[in-house]
């Protein structure tokens, strides 16, 4: 029975074309031409898919390069496999940039905190100076019990 189903599906696809058959994939940009706005993505299973800049999501077009990992939807049309809804996946470079941004953000937060704490630190320094002066003026030396 399963063989009959498969045969009917293959027959229907042969008659009506592969148009509309969709699959979600990941792959690597194997070729990209910024001037003309298209290229090819090699799926993880080795099949090349045509990619056009109009299918890039958000600002991703500006940062796409050969060798970059992408996720996309494959639509099989009359002219073959076409990538749609292309999204750049984060590779090692991307992760390093994210870490640097987070460190920068943390550094900025630390800098703001230090600026907020500076008046308190100055007030504590002033108090310690006054305490020190009062001990020096009185010539008071604190000795542990039993010390000569």
Buried (B, 14 or more C-beta within 10 A) or exposed (E): EEEEEEEEEEEEBEEEEEEEEEEEBBBBBBEBEEEEEBBBBBBEEEEBBBBBBEBBBEEBBEEBEEEBBBBBBBBBEEEEBBBBEBBBEEBEEBEEEEEEEEEEEEEEEEEEEEEEEEEEEEEEEEEEEEEEEEEEEEEEEEEEEEEE
